[in-house]
Amino acid sequence: MVEQRNCSFCGDAIEPGTGKMFVRRDGTVFYFCSTKCQNNFRLGRASRRVPWTQAGRKAMGKE
């Protein structure tokens, strides 16, 4: 069985064989489902302040 991964920025599930893995020099691993998530992460945006992410919807009281 292939391990299911979640996007480190938006929280959506990533299908096996898709997405990107980013590893920092300290060994921290991040998984991204799209370049949209990767670019927002690189810009330093907090996922809880972006309305289309799961954390953002939870912070706004939508979920």
HELIX and SHEET records of a PDB file:
HELIX    1   1 THR A   35  ARG A   42  1                                   8    
HELIX    2   2 SER A   47  ARG A   49  5                                   3    
HELIX    3   3 GLN A   54  ALA A   59  1                                   6    
SHEET    1   A 2 ARG A   5  ASN A   6  0                                        
SHEET    2   A 2 ALA A  13  ILE A  14 -1                                        
SHEET    1   B 2 LYS A  20  VAL A  23  0                                        
SHEET    2   B 2 VAL A  29  PHE A  32 -1                                        
END                                                                             
